[in-house]
Structure formats: structure tokens, C-alpha cells
């Protein structure tokens, strides 16, 4: 070993930096090798042990103190992460079929969406009218062996009552139940911009159900802080994390005022995060989440608080065109989530954003879990990210910036006050707009959308969401009309839940229980919403317009690519240029190479394409670009002519000869394509 170290001596960072600058041959180091993220974190090309020397959690073991390295000492060795695929159907029988399908495919937590039962419902999900419907949903399911997680919006407490009544009817002890109920009125408020009921009422019910589970079903979680609503609206990782922690504090404070001790609240808490495509950033975010939650818990005097993290693959970066590429995206996202040590994980099927999935897409998504476990062996490694200089440094950076943002929110009155003031919405919108600008310039790449589009591929059939409850409300129809309220005493204690369970067991309907709980109120909080967006949506609108044009005229909008000279000189440029325009749905006629200017001008005259682009190498441009442009415009005065490449000092001369515009790496891909679709008559002015 001594001889090896002598032959290969350690080098200093300064030596490495000098060598890197030499390889760059005068190009600026800071510009090419240093980058800044949406979290305002500056990323260097190399990280050393010196960069993480002072981090306190480096001396911790998994399951200790900050829990950065994992919630459990044994990691996944004893219990792996829960395969918590979201299941959505419109009838109890249909949902039961999906459940049995999932259980055969190794699903270990039933993540159930409850809605109004309409196929095109704004949320989707099964309509549950009574405990008997819950029994149909869970037919053949061993409730004491499989966790269930219920997403039911404002109606989650009635659903919880029906579920518990159904479990008791089977003779299952409630302390054997695992999973939980998603109660998170603030995430609903953010996504929709309003709550149908007073926030205080929803928090009363959170307190009551938490008190009941603490006494009867300690394995059920009743408090959720969901960051997915921020992520899918375009937020940065630090924003998502800060808003989740601020939400936790808001709920703990509200529950304290209702008699729930912080230790109890943390015991029944589930954090939800979306996992996006920035692999290392997402690992750092989830590790930092445990760190920050431990700081909050310690501030409340809770020293050994659990941190249950439920991750879902991002919807922000999923595409409806070339949708099978979504499989690749969720694989990377799931890998990051597992490396970070999540407790439950929903991997979205590739067609999830369409509003409907099928057996194939759900199976492929579940199989990714199996691959990560059985083939990658990620359940046999404790804290696989531990010790990585970059990840440890980035975890510290994300935690620090998120904590500062959290402190700003607290200083301004907390997350509710921040949402009412609109400061959260403004901050997220700023980041989202920056992301869209980078997508338009293709600095941020979306395969199958702004990069490498497949024009032969189809588009997912997208469901148009409809809120039937809102439609009925506008028509003056209340879902509670004619419904007799169940005999439930309003309050914040477990007694209220006992009464709701008793009502469900005696056959009371879900609406009767909801009315008895006071959920018929319509005087909730209102704020500016942060609706979910998708990174590819602007490009998909361009593709949609081109597809509609093709349906109307019989042909997609076309661009003639005038390739001058031998193909070997400019083929890379020609291919790049064709892909540039295909991102908007243009069909590029670029298979021919023209040997002479006369041949190219003749082709332009024969073509019906309203747009043409000249492609060749720089030397050919110097010799022939002006003459070629003049010849093309003489043959087709109405054609809009572009030249592929940077014009430099020749721009004025080439424009005078007939070139209308230029396309190169500095071009705004979206803006130029949009303008050309307008010129082609595809999009109106």
C-alpha cells in the first residue's frame, strides 16, 4: 500500500483545478463547470472530504438523532419500503379487482382514492356509500396483514368510520390495522384555492381521529403534510420541503390547542413528497426532510420522533406524447426515493397523467419496485447514499436553505397566513416561470417533447376532469339534500369517532355520517390556488395545434430543409435543425441533398411548404448563402426562409439577400416554433 501511494500521490484541489482549466483551453471554468439550481445552490464539479468535514450527522448511525441517514437502524434489512401504488376505480367491484391485481404483484400498501364515482371525476376514485361498499372494496383482503391508506379529501373521516366499522365486523382488532387516512386540508386549499368547510372544523376532525387512533389503532396515521401540491405546481425542492415543515408546525400547534400532545401528533404523522428528475437533489431533499422534522420535534420536546416519508413520482415532468418515456423518468425517480430511504412509495404508471391507467401500465410500475429490490439489491444496503461527498454536502445545503425559508414563513405568521397573503404562491410561480423559460430554450430537456420528439408516436387519451359536485352546486343541488344526519356529537375527542363508527356499523350512509360531522358547511377559507402544471404542457399545446391542422387540411405543417452540398459536411446540423422544428409538430422535408443552387431553388418552387430552412456547413454559407437565399426568394417570394447556424458578421448581408431569420443553439425553441406555426396558419395571431 505504501508503494502504491508513492506511485500515485494525492493531488491538491488547486492542481486539479489548474488541470481542468488547461483542458478547457481558455473557456471560462465558472461558466462551463459550475451551475446554479432552482434552489439557488451553486453546484461545483468536484466535492472533497474537506467540503463535509464539519457536518455533525456524519458521526451518526442510521436511526440516530437527526435521522439523516435513515429512520431505522437496520434500513430496509428488516422491512422494505411499502409498495403503495395509487388505485383508482369507479365502482367497489372495479376497485377490488385492482386491489387483488396489485396484491398478486407484491403491493404491500393499498393506496385508495375515494371520489364521486364518475369516470371523468376531477379527482377520480370510487364512490363509497356505506360500510357495505367498503366491504366490497376489501373483499378477499387480510386487513391485519396489508396496510391501507385512504385519500378521500374532506370526506376522509366518514370513510375512516366506515373502514373501521367494516374491520370490526370481520372481527379484526383495530390495533392490528396499518396505514392511515390522509387528512391535510391545507394541501386541498393550495390545490383548489378554497375549502368547502371551515378550516377549524377540519382540524377538529383531525384531532378527534388522532385521539381515537392513539387509543385504539396506533398503527394508523391521521395527519399528512403533502408537498406534492407544491412540487407539481413547479416549486423548487427547498420550497416544497419548507412548506411541508411549516404545515407540520401548523398542525401540531392546532392539535395542541385541541388537547393532542406533540408526541402523539408526530407518532401519527405522514410526510408526502414528490420525487422529480433531479436525481441527487431529490435524494438530498428526502434526507433533509428527516433532519428538519427531527429539529421541529426536538423543539416540542419530542426526542425520538418517527419520520414516515411517503414519496410519489413527479407528475410535473410527465408527457402525454411519447408517453412510454415516462417509464424511464419514474425509474430514476424511484431509484432516488429508495436510495434516500423512503417508507412508502407510489411509482406512477406511464399513463397516469391521462386520468386512467390499465393493467399493463400498473404492472410495469409495480415491477420497478421489484427490480430495485431484487435486481439492484437496494433492500440489502443501509443508507447507500451515506458518505458521498456530494450528497452529504447537498443534503446540508438543502436543509439549511429550507430551514431559512421555513423561519421566514413562521416569522410572517405561519403557513396559513402566508397562503392567505399569497407569498407562497408568488414564490412558487416565480420558480415555475423560470423553469418554463429554460424549457423553452431547451436548457431543461424533456425527451419526447422539446428534445427528440417522435412524430410517429401517439398521444395519451386525456380525460377532461369535471367536478360534478361543483356542477350540482351551481344548479342549486346539495348532496346533503334529503339526507338525515347521523347522531354524532361534534367535538375534538375520540368519542365523536366512536359515534361515527357506530353509525357506520348500523348502516348509516357516508353522506349521513358526513352531515352528522358538520361537513355540509360551505363557508371555508379561500386563497389564490396553485394548480398542478406540467413541464411539457406548452409543447404539447403546439403538437396539439399541429395535429388539429393535419386533421383539418389532410397534412401536417411542413418545413422544407434545403441541404446544400455533401451530406457529411453538415449532417449533424441538419439533424439538429429537423429535431428543433419537430418539437412543434412540423414535418421536415429534409431527405434530399442539393448539389447546386439551381436545384435547391427549383425544389423550393415545387414545394408547398410555407417555410424553408437552409442547412450546410459554415464554409459553404460564406460562399453560397447569399446567392442561395436570393434564388429561393426569387422562386418563392412568399416562403419564410431561415438559415441554420449563427450568422455572425454576415447577418446583414444574408438578410438583405432574403433570409428572414436564423435558427441556432441560442434560439428560443418555443418562441420561434410558435411564431412559425402562426406564419403557417396553424395558430391564430
VMD Tcl script that draws the C-alpha trace (Angstrom):
set ca {
  {0.00 0.00 0.00}
  {2.86 2.37 0.84}
  {4.42 1.75 -2.57}
  {1.07 2.32 -4.30}
  {0.61 5.68 -2.57}
  {4.13 6.63 -3.58}
  {3.45 5.81 -7.22}
  {0.10 7.60 -7.18}
  {0.48 10.58 -4.83}
  {-2.56 12.59 -3.79}
  {-3.16 15.80 -5.66}
  {-4.50 19.03 -4.27}
  {-7.69 20.69 -5.40}
  {-5.61 23.53 -6.80}
  {-3.69 21.09 -9.01}
  {-6.93 19.55 -10.25}
  {-8.41 23.00 -10.91}
  {-5.36 24.03 -12.93}
  {-5.52 20.83 -14.99}
  {-9.22 21.35 -15.65}
  {-8.65 24.91 -16.82}
  {-5.91 23.69 -19.15}
  {-8.29 21.18 -20.74}
  {-10.89 23.93 -21.23}
  {-8.37 25.80 -23.44}
  {-9.38 29.24 -22.30}
  {-13.11 28.62 -21.90}
  {-14.36 30.00 -18.56}
  {-14.29 27.40 -15.77}
  {-17.15 29.02 -13.84}
  {-19.40 29.13 -16.89}
  {-18.87 25.57 -18.12}
  {-18.33 23.55 -14.94}
  {-20.27 25.46 -12.29}
  {-24.07 25.65 -12.29}
  {-26.85 27.07 -10.15}
  {-30.04 25.22 -9.29}
  {-33.59 26.48 -8.84}
  {-32.90 26.22 -5.11}
  {-30.19 28.91 -5.53}
  {-27.49 26.36 -4.72}
  {-24.23 26.64 -6.63}
  {-23.01 23.23 -7.78}
  {-19.28 22.67 -8.24}
  {-17.84 19.95 -10.49}
  {-15.95 18.23 -7.68}
  {-16.53 17.65 -3.96}
  {-13.92 16.54 -1.45}
  {-13.98 15.30 2.11}
  {-12.99 18.80 3.21}
  {-16.38 20.05 1.98}
  {-18.25 17.90 4.52}
  {-15.75 17.78 7.35}
  {-17.92 19.74 9.77}
  {-21.28 18.06 9.20}
  {-22.49 16.64 12.55}
  {-24.64 13.86 11.10}
  {-21.53 12.19 9.63}
  {-20.88 10.83 13.10}
  {-24.37 9.37 13.42}
  {-25.66 5.94 12.54}
  {-28.97 5.33 10.73}
  {-31.90 5.72 13.09}
  {-29.99 8.09 15.35}
  {-30.51 11.76 16.25}
  {-31.18 13.73 13.06}
  {-32.15 10.56 11.15}
  {-30.49 11.97 8.03}
  {-29.12 8.51 7.38}
  {-32.49 6.81 7.75}
  {-35.44 6.41 10.08}
  {-34.46 2.89 11.10}
  {-31.17 1.47 12.31}
  {-31.48 -1.54 10.03}
  {-32.63 0.42 6.99}
  {-34.60 -1.89 4.70}
  {-32.94 -5.08 6.02}
  {-35.88 -5.97 8.26}
  {-38.74 -4.25 6.48}
  {-38.52 -2.85 2.97}
  {-40.35 0.18 1.70}
  {-44.08 -0.19 1.16}
  {-45.22 -0.59 -2.44}
  {-48.03 1.96 -2.19}
  {-49.41 2.22 -5.71}
  {-52.43 4.51 -6.01}
  {-55.54 2.57 -7.01}
  {-58.47 4.30 -8.64}
  {-61.70 2.82 -9.99}
  {-65.29 3.99 -10.18}
  {-67.10 1.10 -8.50}
  {-66.35 -1.02 -5.42}
  {-66.11 -4.12 -7.60}
  {-63.72 -2.43 -10.01}
  {-61.51 -1.20 -7.19}
  {-61.50 -4.64 -5.59}
  {-60.28 -6.13 -8.87}
  {-57.41 -3.65 -8.94}
  {-56.58 -4.42 -5.31}
  {-56.35 -8.16 -5.93}
  {-54.30 -7.50 -9.05}
  {-51.93 -5.33 -7.03}
  {-51.60 -7.80 -4.16}
  {-50.63 -10.53 -6.63}
  {-47.99 -8.14 -7.92}
  {-46.41 -7.62 -4.46}
  {-48.25 -4.43 -3.49}
  {-47.87 -4.00 0.27}
  {-49.99 -0.90 0.95}
  {-53.36 -0.27 -0.65}
  {-53.33 3.41 -1.58}
  {-57.01 4.04 -2.27}
  {-58.58 7.10 -3.89}
  {-62.16 7.86 -2.92}
  {-64.21 10.17 -5.12}
  {-67.70 10.57 -6.51}
  {-67.61 7.51 -8.74}
  {-67.91 9.37 -12.05}
  {-65.50 8.20 -14.74}
  {-64.40 11.74 -15.56}
  {-64.41 12.98 -11.95}
  {-61.98 15.81 -11.23}
  {-60.10 13.54 -8.82}
  {-61.32 10.12 -9.79}
  {-61.88 7.38 -7.31}
  {-64.54 5.07 -6.02}
  {-67.86 6.17 -4.60}
  {-68.39 4.63 -1.19}
  {-71.94 4.92 0.05}
  {-71.70 2.81 3.19}
  {-69.62 0.34 5.19}
  {-71.03 -2.37 2.94}
  {-69.33 -0.72 -0.05}
  {-66.07 -0.73 1.89}
  {-66.56 -4.44 2.50}
  {-66.95 -4.98 -1.27}
  {-63.80 -2.99 -1.95}
  {-61.79 -5.05 0.54}
  {-63.27 -8.45 -0.21}
  {-60.53 -11.05 -0.02}
  {-58.06 -8.69 1.68}
  {-56.45 -9.59 5.01}
  {-56.75 -6.23 6.71}
  {-54.50 -7.25 9.58}
  {-51.69 -8.09 7.13}
  {-51.93 -5.34 4.50}
  {-51.76 -1.61 5.13}
  {-54.42 0.66 3.68}
  {-54.05 4.38 3.00}
  {-57.20 6.32 2.22}
  {-57.25 9.53 0.16}
  {-60.78 10.91 0.44}
  {-60.44 14.69 0.73}
  {-62.90 16.38 3.07}
  {-64.85 13.12 3.44}
  {-61.98 11.16 4.91}
  {-63.39 10.91 8.45}
  {-66.66 9.30 7.30}
  {-64.58 6.93 5.17}
  {-62.41 6.14 8.19}
  {-65.52 5.37 10.24}
  {-66.85 3.03 7.54}
  {-63.47 1.30 7.17}
  {-63.09 0.74 10.92}
  {-66.68 -0.49 11.16}
  {-66.01 -2.95 8.32}
  {-62.83 -4.19 10.01}
  {-64.64 -4.67 13.32}
  {-67.41 -6.56 11.55}
  {-64.77 -9.06 10.42}
  {-63.53 -9.41 13.98}
  {-60.19 -7.71 13.29}
  {-58.68 -5.94 16.27}
  {-58.15 -2.28 15.49}
  {-54.61 -2.34 16.93}
  {-53.70 -4.67 14.04}
  {-54.62 -2.09 11.38}
  {-51.81 -0.34 9.50}
  {-51.68 2.57 7.06}
  {-53.71 5.67 7.59}
  {-56.04 8.39 6.39}
  {-54.86 11.44 4.51}
  {-56.09 14.47 6.42}
  {-54.40 17.54 5.02}
  {-56.82 20.42 4.49}
  {-54.00 22.86 3.66}
  {-52.89 20.86 0.62}
  {-56.51 20.89 -0.58}
  {-56.60 24.64 -0.02}
  {-53.41 25.13 -2.06}
  {-54.53 22.95 -4.95}
  {-58.11 24.21 -5.24}
  {-57.93 27.69 -3.75}
  {-60.76 27.01 -1.32}
  {-62.07 24.72 1.39}
  {-65.73 23.78 1.43}
  {-65.74 23.72 5.22}
  {-64.17 25.96 7.86}
  {-60.54 25.06 8.46}
  {-61.26 24.86 12.19}
  {-63.85 22.13 11.59}
  {-61.42 20.08 9.53}
  {-58.78 20.44 12.23}
  {-61.30 19.42 14.89}
  {-61.85 16.19 12.98}
  {-58.11 15.65 12.57}
  {-57.76 15.97 16.35}
  {-60.65 13.61 17.06}
  {-59.42 10.90 14.70}
  {-55.86 11.25 16.03}
  {-57.10 10.87 19.60}
  {-59.11 7.79 18.60}
  {-56.25 6.08 16.76}
  {-53.81 6.86 19.58}
  {-56.09 4.95 21.94}
  {-57.28 2.20 19.61}
  {-55.20 1.89 16.43}
  {-51.64 3.20 16.94}
  {-50.60 1.83 13.55}
  {-52.84 4.26 11.67}
  {-51.66 7.72 10.64}
  {-54.12 10.58 10.66}
  {-52.04 13.67 9.85}
  {-50.48 14.30 6.45}
  {-48.32 17.15 5.21}
  {-48.33 16.81 1.43}
  {-45.62 18.59 -0.55}
  {-46.69 17.11 -3.89}
  {-49.10 20.00 -4.43}
  {-46.17 22.43 -4.40}
  {-43.82 20.29 -6.47}
  {-46.40 19.64 -9.17}
  {-47.14 23.36 -9.33}
  {-43.49 23.98 -10.22}
  {-41.86 24.63 -6.82}
  {-38.20 24.06 -6.03}
  {-37.12 21.29 -3.68}
  {-36.34 23.72 -0.87}
  {-39.75 25.37 -1.24}
  {-41.53 22.03 -1.13}
  {-39.61 20.96 1.96}
  {-40.04 24.28 3.77}
  {-43.78 24.37 3.14}
  {-44.18 20.80 4.37}
  {-42.32 21.55 7.60}
  {-44.35 24.74 8.07}
  {-47.53 22.70 7.58}
  {-46.39 20.20 10.21}
  {-45.84 23.00 12.71}
  {-49.27 24.47 11.92}
  {-50.96 21.12 12.53}
  {-49.03 20.37 15.72}
  {-49.95 23.78 17.13}
  {-53.62 23.35 16.21}
  {-53.71 19.87 17.70}
  {-52.04 21.10 20.90}
  {-54.86 23.59 21.32}
  {-57.29 20.67 20.97}
  {-55.65 18.51 23.60}
  {-53.35 16.38 21.44}
  {-49.79 16.21 22.74}
  {-46.98 16.81 20.19}
  {-45.54 13.35 20.83}
  {-48.88 11.85 19.81}
  {-49.13 14.07 16.75}
  {-45.66 13.09 15.50}
  {-46.48 9.42 16.06}
  {-49.41 9.68 13.63}
  {-47.75 11.90 11.02}
  {-47.01 11.05 7.40}
  {-44.93 13.35 5.19}
  {-45.63 13.20 1.47}
  {-43.16 14.38 -1.14}
  {-42.98 14.23 -4.90}
  {-39.72 12.96 -6.39}
  {-38.60 14.69 -9.58}
  {-35.92 14.19 -12.18}
  {-33.03 15.96 -10.43}
  {-31.67 12.71 -9.01}
  {-29.18 13.95 -6.42}
  {-31.34 16.91 -5.39}
  {-34.26 14.60 -4.64}
  {-32.11 12.29 -2.54}
  {-30.85 15.30 -0.60}
  {-34.38 16.67 -0.13}
  {-35.72 13.47 1.41}
  {-32.70 13.05 3.67}
  {-33.01 16.70 4.72}
  {-36.71 16.19 5.46}
  {-35.90 13.75 8.25}
  {-33.31 16.16 9.59}
  {-35.67 19.12 9.72}
  {-38.52 17.11 11.20}
  {-36.19 15.95 13.97}
  {-35.34 19.61 14.71}
  {-39.02 20.53 14.88}
  {-39.82 17.54 17.08}
  {-36.95 18.38 19.42}
  {-38.30 21.92 19.74}
  {-41.52 20.37 21.07}
  {-39.58 18.17 23.48}
  {-40.02 15.01 21.41}
  {-36.60 13.37 21.21}
  {-37.34 10.12 19.42}
  {-39.92 11.10 16.83}
  {-40.55 8.77 13.90}
  {-40.41 10.21 10.38}
  {-42.60 8.35 7.93}
  {-41.95 9.56 4.37}
  {-44.36 8.67 1.59}
  {-42.96 9.54 -1.83}
  {-44.73 9.75 -5.17}
  {-43.06 10.07 -8.55}
  {-43.47 13.53 -10.04}
  {-46.30 14.47 -12.37}
  {-44.63 17.76 -13.30}
  {-42.23 16.15 -15.79}
  {-44.51 13.57 -17.38}
  {-45.52 13.77 -21.05}
  {-48.67 12.83 -22.93}
  {-46.79 12.48 -26.25}
  {-44.25 9.65 -26.42}
  {-45.63 8.66 -23.04}
  {-43.58 5.48 -22.74}
  {-40.60 7.68 -21.89}
  {-42.39 8.24 -18.59}
  {-41.27 4.73 -17.63}
  {-37.66 5.91 -17.72}
  {-38.46 9.00 -15.68}
  {-40.23 7.15 -12.89}
  {-37.42 4.57 -12.73}
  {-34.86 7.28 -11.99}
  {-37.21 8.98 -9.54}
  {-37.99 5.72 -7.74}
  {-34.29 4.92 -7.52}
  {-33.66 8.28 -5.84}
  {-36.55 7.75 -3.41}
  {-35.33 4.32 -2.32}
  {-31.70 5.44 -2.00}
  {-32.96 8.26 0.23}
  {-34.76 5.73 2.44}
  {-38.48 6.41 1.96}
  {-41.00 4.35 3.90}
  {-43.71 4.13 1.23}
  {-43.50 4.77 -2.50}
  {-46.03 5.30 -5.26}
  {-44.49 4.83 -8.71}
  {-46.87 6.34 -11.22}
  {-47.83 4.24 -14.26}
  {-46.59 5.78 -17.50}
  {-50.15 6.81 -18.46}
  {-51.08 8.18 -15.05}
  {-51.46 11.80 -16.19}
  {-54.20 10.77 -18.61}
  {-56.54 10.21 -15.66}
  {-56.79 6.49 -16.26}
  {-54.39 3.57 -16.17}
  {-54.59 -0.02 -17.37}
  {-53.39 -3.37 -16.08}
  {-50.20 -3.22 -18.16}
  {-49.12 0.24 -17.02}
  {-49.83 -0.56 -13.37}
  {-47.90 -3.85 -13.59}
  {-44.85 -2.19 -15.16}
  {-44.86 0.45 -12.42}
  {-45.04 -2.20 -9.69}
  {-42.28 -4.18 -11.35}
  {-39.91 -1.24 -10.97}
  {-40.16 -1.77 -7.21}
  {-39.27 -5.43 -7.71}
  {-36.28 -4.57 -9.91}
  {-34.94 -2.08 -7.36}
  {-35.35 -4.67 -4.63}
  {-34.45 -7.99 -6.26}
  {-32.03 -6.97 -9.01}
  {-30.45 -3.82 -7.58}
  {-30.46 -5.13 -4.01}
  {-31.40 -1.78 -2.52}
  {-33.12 -3.50 0.39}
  {-29.79 -5.04 1.39}
  {-27.86 -1.79 1.85}
  {-28.26 0.60 4.77}
  {-28.02 4.25 3.69}
  {-26.47 3.72 0.24}
  {-26.01 7.49 -0.16}
  {-24.08 7.83 3.09}
  {-20.51 9.02 2.68}
  {-20.95 10.53 -0.77}
  {-19.20 13.88 -0.52}
  {-21.62 15.48 -2.96}
  {-24.84 14.09 -1.49}
  {-23.79 14.84 2.09}
  {-22.88 18.42 1.13}
  {-26.06 18.85 -0.87}
  {-28.21 17.47 1.96}
  {-26.73 20.10 4.25}
  {-27.36 22.86 1.70}
  {-30.98 21.83 1.09}
  {-31.66 21.54 4.82}
  {-30.15 24.95 5.54}
  {-31.97 26.81 2.79}
  {-35.28 25.07 3.55}
  {-34.92 25.92 7.24}
  {-34.33 29.60 6.46}
  {-37.42 29.67 4.26}
  {-39.41 27.90 6.98}
  {-38.26 30.51 9.52}
  {-39.40 33.30 7.19}
  {-42.85 31.70 6.99}
  {-43.04 31.36 10.76}
  {-41.94 34.98 11.25}
  {-44.77 36.08 8.94}
  {-47.40 34.22 10.98}
  {-47.17 30.65 9.70}
  {-48.17 28.77 6.59}
  {-51.87 29.70 6.71}
  {-51.04 33.40 6.91}
  {-48.50 33.00 4.09}
  {-51.08 31.31 1.88}
  {-53.68 33.97 2.63}
  {-51.13 36.72 1.86}
  {-50.15 34.95 -1.37}
  {-46.42 34.98 -0.63}
  {-46.11 31.22 -1.07}
  {-47.98 31.31 -4.37}
  {-45.85 34.19 -5.64}
  {-42.62 32.41 -4.73}
  {-43.64 29.15 -6.41}
  {-44.87 30.96 -9.51}
  {-41.50 32.71 -9.85}
  {-39.66 29.38 -9.84}
  {-42.19 27.77 -12.16}
  {-41.87 30.61 -14.69}
  {-38.07 30.26 -14.59}
  {-38.46 26.55 -15.32}
  {-40.74 27.23 -18.27}
  {-38.24 29.72 -19.69}
  {-35.46 27.14 -19.50}
  {-37.72 24.55 -21.10}
  {-38.50 26.94 -23.94}
  {-34.78 27.43 -24.53}
  {-34.16 23.69 -24.12}
  {-31.74 24.32 -21.29}
  {-34.02 21.93 -19.44}
  {-34.62 18.96 -21.71}
  {-37.78 16.86 -21.89}
  {-37.20 13.79 -24.03}
  {-40.08 13.26 -26.43}
  {-41.22 16.85 -26.04}
  {-38.77 19.71 -26.53}
  {-35.99 17.22 -27.38}
  {-36.03 14.12 -29.57}
  {-39.76 14.17 -30.41}
  {-41.27 11.11 -32.04}
  {-43.81 12.38 -34.58}
  {-44.94 8.84 -35.35}
  {-45.95 8.23 -31.76}
  {-49.43 8.91 -30.50}
  {-50.75 10.85 -27.56}
  {-52.40 9.56 -24.43}
  {-56.16 9.94 -24.45}
  {-56.55 12.57 -21.76}
  {-59.66 12.68 -19.60}
  {-61.15 16.12 -19.17}
  {-61.73 16.50 -15.44}
  {-65.19 17.55 -14.33}
  {-66.21 18.38 -10.78}
  {-69.73 17.01 -10.64}
  {-70.20 18.37 -7.13}
  {-69.47 21.89 -8.38}
  {-71.83 21.45 -11.32}
  {-74.57 20.29 -8.97}
  {-73.86 23.14 -6.56}
  {-74.25 25.70 -9.35}
  {-77.58 24.13 -10.16}
  {-78.61 24.54 -6.54}
  {-78.44 20.83 -5.80}
  {-76.85 19.85 -2.50}
  {-75.52 16.31 -1.97}
  {-76.95 16.51 1.54}
  {-80.47 17.35 0.38}
  {-82.92 14.91 1.93}
  {-80.16 13.19 3.94}
  {-80.80 12.67 7.63}
  {-77.78 13.48 9.73}
  {-76.35 10.63 11.80}
  {-76.48 11.16 15.56}
  {-72.91 12.37 16.15}
  {-71.88 14.88 18.80}
  {-69.50 17.47 17.38}
  {-66.16 17.76 19.14}
  {-62.45 17.08 19.07}
  {-62.30 13.88 21.12}
  {-62.27 10.19 20.35}
  {-65.91 9.97 21.44}
  {-67.00 11.65 18.22}
  {-65.23 8.99 16.17}
  {-66.79 6.21 18.25}
  {-70.21 7.64 17.41}
  {-69.34 7.85 13.70}
  {-68.12 4.23 13.71}
  {-71.30 3.13 15.48}
  {-73.39 4.95 12.89}
  {-71.47 3.27 10.05}
  {-71.87 -0.14 11.70}
  {-75.62 0.38 11.96}
  {-75.86 1.03 8.22}
  {-75.70 4.84 8.09}
  {-74.65 6.18 4.72}
  {-71.46 8.08 4.11}
  {-73.44 11.26 3.46}
  {-75.44 10.78 6.66}
  {-72.21 10.47 8.66}
  {-70.70 13.46 6.86}
  {-73.74 15.57 7.64}
  {-73.63 14.48 11.26}
  {-69.99 15.59 11.38}
  {-70.90 19.02 10.05}
  {-69.33 18.58 6.61}
  {-72.33 20.15 4.93}
  {-70.90 23.61 5.70}
  {-69.97 25.79 2.74}
  {-68.10 28.63 4.44}
  {-64.47 27.63 4.09}
  {-61.22 29.51 3.56}
  {-60.29 30.96 0.16}
  {-56.81 31.72 -1.23}
  {-55.14 32.01 -4.62}
  {-54.65 28.43 -5.84}
  {-51.51 26.71 -7.06}
  {-52.92 24.31 -9.65}
  {-50.83 21.42 -10.90}
  {-48.86 22.11 -14.07}
  {-46.63 20.03 -16.31}
  {-43.29 20.95 -17.81}
  {-44.28 19.71 -21.26}
  {-47.71 21.34 -21.44}
  {-46.71 24.28 -23.65}
  {-45.04 21.99 -26.19}
  {-47.96 19.61 -26.09}
  {-50.21 22.56 -26.99}
  {-48.05 23.17 -30.08}
  {-48.23 19.49 -31.03}
  {-51.99 19.52 -30.47}
  {-52.35 22.53 -32.78}
  {-50.29 20.82 -35.50}
  {-52.33 17.63 -35.14}
  {-55.60 19.57 -35.41}
  {-54.23 21.33 -38.52}
  {-53.40 17.95 -40.06}
  {-56.89 16.65 -39.34}
  {-58.41 19.74 -40.94}
  {-56.19 20.02 -44.04}
  {-55.04 16.45 -44.55}
  {-51.37 17.28 -43.95}
  {-49.26 18.38 -41.01}
  {-47.49 21.77 -41.21}
  {-44.30 21.32 -43.23}
  {-40.84 22.83 -43.48}
  {-38.58 22.31 -46.49}
  {-34.99 21.70 -45.42}
  {-32.62 22.90 -48.16}
  {-29.46 20.87 -47.67}
  {-26.69 22.26 -49.86}
  {-23.56 20.28 -50.59}
  {-22.26 16.88 -49.47}
  {-24.21 15.46 -46.54}
  {-21.14 14.61 -44.50}
  {-20.32 18.26 -44.01}
  {-23.46 19.25 -42.18}
  {-25.49 16.16 -41.31}
  {-25.30 16.79 -37.54}
  {-26.53 20.34 -38.07}
  {-29.31 19.15 -40.38}
  {-30.48 16.52 -37.91}
  {-30.37 19.03 -35.04}
  {-32.37 21.54 -37.08}
  {-35.01 19.00 -38.06}
  {-35.50 17.98 -34.40}
  {-35.71 21.66 -33.44}
  {-38.85 22.08 -35.56}
  {-40.31 18.62 -34.97}
  {-40.76 19.62 -31.32}
  {-43.72 21.72 -32.51}
  {-45.15 19.03 -34.77}
  {-43.63 20.26 -38.04}
  {-42.90 17.61 -40.65}
  {-39.45 18.42 -42.01}
  {-38.79 17.50 -45.65}
  {-35.03 17.08 -45.39}
  {-34.14 13.79 -47.07}
  {-32.63 15.39 -50.19}
  {-29.19 16.93 -50.66}
  {-28.88 19.59 -53.39}
  {-25.67 19.88 -55.35}
  {-26.42 23.26 -56.90}
  {-28.23 26.45 -56.03}
  {-30.44 25.97 -59.07}
  {-31.60 22.55 -57.87}
  {-32.41 23.93 -54.44}
  {-34.37 26.87 -55.86}
  {-36.33 24.53 -58.11}
  {-37.23 22.35 -55.12}
  {-38.41 25.41 -53.21}
  {-40.61 26.42 -56.13}
  {-42.20 22.97 -56.31}
  {-42.72 22.66 -52.54}
  {-45.96 23.69 -50.90}
  {-44.23 24.18 -47.54}
  {-44.67 27.78 -46.33}
  {-41.31 27.68 -44.53}
  {-37.82 26.63 -45.63}
  {-34.52 26.37 -43.76}
  {-31.09 26.38 -45.37}
  {-28.63 23.92 -43.84}
  {-24.98 23.47 -44.73}
  {-21.55 23.98 -43.20}
  {-20.07 27.37 -42.39}
  {-17.68 27.42 -45.32}
  {-20.49 26.73 -47.79}
  {-22.50 29.52 -46.18}
  {-19.71 32.03 -46.76}
  {-19.51 31.06 -50.43}
  {-23.19 30.42 -51.29}
  {-25.68 31.53 -48.60}
  {-26.47 34.93 -50.11}
  {-26.88 33.58 -53.66}
  {-28.96 30.63 -52.43}
  {-31.27 32.86 -50.38}
  {-31.77 35.21 -53.32}
  {-32.52 32.30 -55.66}
  {-35.02 30.72 -53.26}
  {-36.85 34.00 -52.70}
  {-36.94 34.64 -56.46}
  {-38.52 31.22 -56.95}
  {-40.88 31.52 -53.96}
  {-41.31 35.15 -52.82}
  {-43.90 34.07 -50.22}
  {-41.73 31.50 -48.49}
  {-40.42 32.25 -44.99}
  {-36.71 31.47 -45.17}
  {-34.43 30.59 -42.28}
  {-30.77 29.66 -42.12}
  {-29.42 27.12 -39.62}
  {-26.43 28.48 -37.77}
  {-25.10 31.63 -36.20}
  {-24.73 34.38 -38.86}
  {-22.10 36.42 -37.08}
  {-20.89 39.38 -39.15}
  {-22.78 38.05 -42.21}
  {-26.24 38.63 -40.76}
  {-26.94 41.92 -42.52}
  {-25.83 40.64 -45.94}
  {-27.78 37.40 -45.64}
  {-30.92 39.17 -44.50}
  {-30.61 41.54 -47.46}
  {-30.36 38.51 -49.75}
  {-33.64 37.07 -48.40}
  {-33.01 35.24 -45.13}
  {-35.84 36.11 -42.73}
  {-34.49 34.54 -39.57}
  {-31.85 32.24 -38.10}
  {-32.06 29.09 -36.01}
  {-29.19 28.01 -33.75}
  {-28.42 26.92 -30.21}
  {-29.19 30.40 -28.88}
  {-32.69 30.43 -30.38}
  {-35.69 30.22 -28.09}
  {-37.12 26.96 -29.36}
  {-40.66 27.50 -28.17}
  {-40.99 31.13 -29.23}
  {-39.58 30.53 -32.71}
  {-41.73 27.46 -33.28}
  {-44.82 29.28 -32.06}
  {-44.12 32.18 -34.44}
  {-43.63 29.77 -37.36}
  {-46.90 27.97 -36.59}
  {-48.60 31.37 -36.75}
  {-46.98 32.06 -40.15}
  {-48.08 28.62 -41.36}
  {-51.68 29.34 -40.38}
  {-51.71 26.63 -37.72}
  {-52.21 29.01 -34.79}
  {-54.11 32.29 -34.95}
  {-52.41 35.62 -34.35}
}
mol new
graphics top color blue
foreach p $ca { graphics top sphere $p radius 0.5 }
foreach p [lrange $ca 0 end-1] q [lrange $ca 1 end] { graphics top cylinder $p $q radius 0.2 }
display resetview
